[in-house]
Amino acid sequence: MSVAATSPISFALCIPKRSCCFSNNSLAHHPFSCSNLLPRIINDPLVTPVPPVIGHPRSSFRRPSRASDLPASGDPSAERLVVLVIGGGGREHALCFALGRSPSCQLVFCAPGNAGISSSGDATCLPDLDVADSAAVISFCRDKGVGLVVVGPEAPLVSGLVNDLVAAGVPAFGPSSEAAALEGSKDFMKNLCYKYQIPTAKYGTFTDAPSAIEYIKEQGAPIVIKADGLAAGKGVIVAMTLDEAYEAVDSMLVKGDFGSAGGKVIVEEYLEGEEASFFALVDGENAIALESAQDHKRVGDGDIGPNTGGMGAYSPAPILTPELQSTVMSTIIVPTIRAMAEEGCKYVGVLYAGLMIEKKSGLPKLIEYNVRFGDPECQVLMLRLESDLAQVLLAACKGELSKVSLNWSPGSAMVVVMASKGYPGAYEKGSVIRNLEEADNMSSDVKVFHAGTAFNAEGNFIAVGGRVLGVTAKGRDLEEARERAYAAVEVIDWPGGFNRNDIGWRALLQKCTTLTTVMHRVEEKFFDLEDKNIVAAGKRPRDLLNPRAVKYMEDIFSIKDAISKKEFREISALFGVTVTQVLD
């Protein structure tokens, strides 16, 4: 069963080659360089038109990687593709899974891949292929007749693998190294936003600690400190105090904890609101919005603790209404594609916008760009995608997205990330993980994606990374998807791992319309009313909550319009927060 297809957003382009904005790059005159592009939105129901602008266990959910084991494609002329996926994390496992289900896909390779990808049968892994060696990758593609390369991680994109593949005549999905600067340099992205008036947080860029600290003193806390370069998802510090901000600057600019990535820092305004992820496929002339998703960056329940690469996600994200998606396209995505074109960097690939829906205005601001599928958002999107992914991505490579529509399964999907204890800090490698087959076999709607697994000498799965598993499930709604995902998490026997227990809480709270349901969510999350010691101590629930939990309660109060004034006042009194405090 499918929901309505997504209509593409089309652009008319004129593409002469020109040196890119990164003129010092040896690949400045690469095949993607362009100028005088003229993006134009044609009719799309989700987009507000803008005027023309210049410029080892096997899962029962396993899908074979050979098309001969799949139903024939609806298009008899569709190409039978051999596909190579670059990467070895949870995102790449999800891509291999979706490609393996594509009727037009003959065979899927993954380099280097991981133990879970290989054992599931979702792809043939190539641990010995050096993906940093473009010549080796090109030679493999020619030898195996690879008709499409899908580059998962950001590092090979920034280093120019797609440039080299396209120059060798190998279709590759992903941006050029020049265009990948949208993620490779936060300073580049922020400057682009400033130049082309794309809504984002106020910021300053610094290469010396004293200047950064002086700016922080002027702005106050909370404030956000970002390493300019790629830092494996750990280069963003949300400092709630000035001391935390100073420490972050010291770690990047003085101690060099982030290496060259932290040689320049962006000090950014703290935005209050709800985060959301917005994805679009772009071929330089056309763009298609993917289904919405929402990530959970903080490591701890209640959104506390340091930022991570992502501890879970769900799709769709209720906060991204059709109207809001239209605003994102017209004010952020389309202007960015136009801006990159005017800078001489044609963009082809996934454009992933990390957004903050501001609490005070309800409007989206751009937090960051990623130039690849998000992780773990990719897991929920690929579980819901019903279209032939191989053909969709090939169409993007050919500039033919205008001929493509996307079909999605109805309902919702959720992924719960299981990480090694200690993550995102230091963590121990080599802990044994058991019962993965049992978890995978719980339901046809459950899939365990592997991000950081290997086999030990005894043939057991072991953890070799920070984020290790993405336990993913579909359901008729978010509640059912959540129930299935967490049931599978409970089956997995991994004493060395942990996970958040509240993935999806914001979306679920939007459905709470009575005092009973609100209180049930709060009780379940923060304390156990059956605990006799708590009752004997005579403590109010408010006494058991830390400051971040109090903020969580304020978010609950944001649904006050959906419940009666009497119920709202009762909740306020119970948690020691007055109505005036909440309204302010």
HELIX and SHEET records of a PDB file:
HELIX    1   1 ALA A   67  ASP A   69  5                                   3    
HELIX    2   2 GLY A   90  GLY A  100  1                                  11    
HELIX    3   3 ALA A  115  SER A  120  1                                   6    
HELIX    4   4 SER A  134  LYS A  144  1                                  11    
HELIX    5   5 GLU A  154  VAL A  158  1                                   5    
HELIX    6   6 LEU A  161  ALA A  167  1                                   7    
HELIX    7   7 ALA A  181  GLY A  184  1                                   4    
HELIX    8   8 LYS A  186  TYR A  196  1                                  11    
HELIX    9   9 ALA A  209  GLN A  219  1                                  11    
HELIX   10  10 LEU A  242  VAL A  249  1                                   8    
HELIX   11  11 ASP A  250  VAL A  254  3                                   5    
HELIX   12  12 GLY A  259  GLY A  262  5                                   4    
HELIX   13  13 PRO A  322  VAL A  328  1                                   7    
HELIX   14  14 MET A  329  ILE A  333  3                                   5    
HELIX   15  15 VAL A  334  GLU A  342  1                                   9    
HELIX   16  16 GLU A  377  ARG A  384  1                                   8    
HELIX   17  17 LEU A  389  LYS A  398  1                                  10    
HELIX   18  18 LEU A  401  LYS A  403  5                                   3    
HELIX   19  19 LEU A  436  ASP A  440  1                                   5    
HELIX   20  20 LEU A  478  VAL A  491  1                                  14    
HELIX   21  21 TRP A  505  LEU A  509  1                                   5    
HELIX   22  22 LEU A  515  PHE A  526  1                                  12    
HELIX   23  23 LYS A  532  ALA A  537  1                                   6    
HELIX   24  24 PRO A  541  LEU A  544  5                                   4    
HELIX   25  25 PRO A  547  PHE A  557  1                                  11    
HELIX   26  26 LYS A  560  ALA A  562  5                                   3    
HELIX   27  27 LYS A  565  LEU A  574  1                                  10    
HELIX   28  28 VAL A  579  LEU A  583  1                                   5    
SHEET    1   A 5 ILE A   9  SER A  10  0                                        
SHEET    2   A 5 ASN A 286  ALA A 289 -1                                        
SHEET    3   A 5 GLY A 273  VAL A 282 -1                                        
SHEET    4   A 5 GLY A 349  GLU A 358 -1                                        
SHEET    5   A 5 PRO A 364  ASN A 370 -1                                        
SHEET    1   B 5 THR A 124  CYS A 125  0                                        
SHEET    2   B 5 CYS A 105  PRO A 112  1                                        
SHEET    3   B 5 LEU A  81  GLY A  87  1                                        
SHEET    4   B 5 LEU A 148  VAL A 151  1                                        
SHEET    5   B 5 ALA A 172  PHE A 173  1                                        
SHEET    1   C 4 TYR A 203  PHE A 206  0                                        
SHEET    2   C 4 VAL A 265  GLU A 269 -1                                        
SHEET    3   C 4 ILE A 223  ALA A 227 -1                                        
SHEET    4   C 4 VAL A 236  ALA A 239 -1                                        
SHEET    1   D 5 GLN A 294  ASP A 295  0                                        
SHEET    2   D 5 GLY A 312  SER A 315 -1                                        
SHEET    3   D 5 SER A 412  SER A 420 -1                                        
SHEET    4   D 5 ARG A 467  GLY A 475 -1                                        
SHEET    5   D 5 VAL A 446  HIS A 450 -1                                        
SHEET    1   E 4 GLN A 294  ASP A 295  0                                        
SHEET    2   E 4 GLY A 312  SER A 315 -1                                        
SHEET    3   E 4 SER A 412  SER A 420 -1                                        
SHEET    4   E 4 GLY A 497  PHE A 498 -1                                        
SHEET    1   F 2 ARG A 298  GLY A 300  0                                        
SHEET    2   F 2 ILE A 304  ASN A 307 -1                                        
SHEET    1   G 3 VAL A 432  ILE A 433  0                                        
SHEET    2   G 3 PHE A 461  ALA A 463 -1                                        
SHEET    3   G 3 THR A 453  PHE A 455 -1                                        
END                                                                             
